[in-house]
Amino acid sequence: MILVVGSYGAGIAVRVPRVPEGGETIADSTLNIGHGGKSSNQAVAAARQGASVSLLTALGDDAFAESARTLWDEEGIDHSAVKASSGSTMAGVIIVEPSGENRIAIAPGVLDDLTPDDLEQHRSLFAAADLVVICLEVPTPVVERAITLAKENDSTVILNPAPATSLSHEVIAQVDYFVPNQSEHEFYVREGYQALPTQTVVLTQGVDGATITTGDGTETLAPLPQPQVVDTTGAGDTFVGTFAAALDAGEDLRPAVQRAIVASSLAVTVAEVIPSIPGRAAVDDALTNYLHTN
């Protein structure tokens, strides 16, 4: 079983003909309100690859919260450990350019109320989890306790350090798989963090594929280019969730990363996050072609 610890938020996406300058108003934009939050997205990606998934996050007492529960029911994700609080569910405003590039601003809402004590109340989930996936859209003490609690229960830990935030290097060192993108990786290099030889770093590089670094060396795996990029918003989360599901299913590191590359490449061809996350059959088909050419 995979336990995902972190965030859910409403995604408020505005597709613009171009990014406005300071003080400028641009018309001819389109609006979509959908599901977001890195952890929820990752949970959906893992579930669509066939994994059994539980999610631990926090919701407010608004319409976004009810919509989230409906989504998780439809995707078969256990959300019995989700904390219900009085206040606003996290929301992110996403500006999407015609190229598919995006800019995101987040209002955390009740996610800021999540505490390490909330994790302690669900020790049984950590004990039952084979693999725990954690992102950084929740308070730092929650992230660090989630990592240590997972290791206390002998779970494999994937840390997606997004958005990049200062963490205890001693705690990061307990992570089995450290999965940053290029900018996040650069942040932790500047912070002075150096991965241990026993730790695996999977650096996601978008159109340049992904680079795996272990104590045995470094290997870069090819991307799966797409003729048209529509929206990159959910690609990173699709990668992480798919990678987690592949490891949970017993795949070795290299094929797990290849599957994640393919899934995230498919995701950029569809607008909006949840609709863009591919199912297992679509990934299987595309993976066959990918492996034939790489």
N, C-alpha and C positions, 0 to 999 in steps of 0.2 A: 504494500500500500504506500502511496505517496501522500505526505502531508505538506501542504503549501501554506506558509506563514507570511502574512503581509497585508496586501491592500486590495480593496475594491473601491472603484469610483465611477461616477457617471462621466462619460466622455462626451464633451460638447464640441463637436468638430465644425469648423467654419472653413469651407474651401474658397480660396480667394484667387482672383486673377493675378495678383501680385501682392507682396507684403507691403502694407501701407507705411509711409514715412511717419515720423513723430508728428502728432497733431492732425494727421490726414485721415479722412473718412473715405472708404472705398465701397461703392455699390457693386451689384452683380456678383455677390457672394452667395453661397448656399449653406444651409444649416442642417446638421444632423445630431441628434442626441441619442447616444447609445451607451453600451457598457464599456468600462475601462478599469483601470487599476492593474498594475503589472501582475500581481499575484493571482487575481481572478482570471486574467487572460492566460497566464501560464497553466492554471488549473484546467481551464477549458481545453487548451492545446493538448495537455497530457491525457485528459479524458477522451478526447476525440481520437487519440492513438490507442485507446483500449485500456488505459491504466485505471486502477481503482484510486480515487482521489478524495481527500478530505481537505477542507479549507478553513483556516483560522484567521479571521480578520475582524473588523468592526464596522457596523452600519449605524446610521442615524435613525430617526423616526419619521422619515419622509417618503415620498413616492419612489425615489431612487432605490431605497432599501427594499421595498416590495418587488420592484422590477428585478433587483439582483437575485432575490430568493427564487423568483420564477425562472430566471436563467439557469441557476444551479440545479433546480429540479429537472429542467428539460435536458441538461447535460449529464445528469446522473452523478453530480458532485455532492458529497456529504457536507452539509453546512451547519451541523448541529452544534459546533463549537464557536460559531460566529457570535461575537459580542454585540448586543443591542444597546445603544446608548441614546440619550436625549440630545438631539442636535442634528447637525447636517452631515449627511454622507459625503465622503470625499468627492470632489468634482475636478475634472481637468479640462481646460480650454485648449483645443488643438487647432492651430492654424496650418492648413495644408495648401502648399503651393501647387501650381499646375504640373511641376516636375515630380510631385509625390513627396518632396521633402516636407518635414513638419517641424513646428515649434510648439512647445507645450508649457502651459502654466498651470500649477496645481494648488488647490485650496484643500488642505488635509481634512478639515472638519473633525469628526469624532475619532479618526485614526490617531490623532494626537493624544487621545485619552487611553489608548491601549497601553497596558503595563506588563512588566514581567510577571506580576501576580496573576494576570489573566492566563498566562501560559501555564503557570503552576496548576491551575484548576483543570487543565487538560493533559496532565502527565500521561494518562492512559493512551492518548493519541500518539504522543511521542514514542511511547513504549511499543505501540503497534506498528509504527511506520518503519518501513525498510529504508526509505529515502525521504529527506526533508529538504524542501526548496524554500529559500528565503530571499527576499529583496529588501531594499532600503527605503521604501515609502512609509515606514513606520518608525517610531522613535528609536534612537540608537540603543538604549537599554533593552528594548524588546528584541532587537536584532541579535544583540550579543547573548542575551539569555536563551533565545531560540537555538542558537548555535551550540552553546554549552549543554543545554538540556537534551538536544538531539544526540550529542556525543556521549552524554551520561547513559543514554539508552541504546548505544551502539548503532545508531542510524547513520547512513551515509548522508553527507550534507553537500548540497549545491548552493553556493552563494552567488546570486546575480547582484553585483554591487551597484545598483541603479536606483535612484540617482546617487552618484558618488558622494560619499560622506566619510568623515574621519571615523575610523573604528580602531579598537585596540588591536595592535598587531599580534598579540598573543592569542586573541580570539580568532582572528582571521586565519591564523596558522592551524587551527583545528578543522578548518573546512577541507573537505576532500576534493571538491571541484569548484574552482574560482572562475566565473564566467562573465568577464567584463567585455564591453565594446572598446573601441580604440581610445576614445576620450576618457573613459573610466579607468582604463589601464594606465594611461599617462598620469592621471590623478594619483593613483596609488604608488606609482614609481616616484613621483615628486614627494609623496608622503614618506618615502623611504622603505615601503614594504617590499620584501624580497621573498618570493615563494620558496617554500621548502622543497627539497628533492622528492619528498614523499607526497607532495601536493600536485594536482593536475590543474593547469591553467588552460582554459579554452577561450581564446581571444576571437570574438566575432568581428568580422571586417567587412560586412556588407558585400559589395560587388567584388571584393577580393577574397571571399571565402572565409575560412577560419583557420587559425593556427593553434595547434596543440603543443603544449610544453610540459614535459614530465622530467623526472630525474634521468631518463634515458636519452633525452634530446628534444628537438623541436621539429615539427612537420606542419607544413601549410597544405590544407585541402582546398581543392578548386571550388569556385562558386558554381551556381547553376544560373547563367544569365537568362534574363527574360526580355522579350522584344519590347515590352512596354511596362514601365513602373507606374502604378496608379496611386499607391498610398503605402508608405513605409511604416506607418504608425505601429502596427502590431507585430512587425517582423521579428524583433528581438525577443519578445515574449513567446512567440511561436517557436523560436529556436530553443529557448530554455525549457519550455514545457515538453516539446518533442524529445529533446535530449534526455530529460528526466524519465520520460516514459520508456524510451529505448533502454536505458540503463536498468530500470526497474524490471523490464522484460528479460533481462539477462544478456543483452547485447554487449559486445566489447566496445572499448572506447572509440576506436576509429569508425566503425560502422554506425555507432550512435551519433557521432558528430556529422557523418555524411547524411544520415536521415534528417538531422536537424537543419542542415544546410538546405536540403531539398524543400522541407516544409516551409522554412522562412522565405525561400525564394518564391514559392507559390503564393505566399501571403501578400507579397507586394503587388500582385496583379489584380487585387480586388480591393475596392473601397471599403472603409470602415474596419474596425478591429475584429469583432466576433464573426461577421460574415467571411472575413478573409482567412480565418484559421482553417486549414484543410483537414479532412478526415483521413483515416488510415489508408483507405483504398486509393485515394488520390496521391498520397505520398508514395505508396508502394509502386504505382504505375510510373510516376516521375523518377523514382529512385532507380528503377530498372534502366531507364534511358541514361540517367546520370552515370551510373556505374559502367555502362558500356563505353562511355566517352572519357572516363577519368581513371 
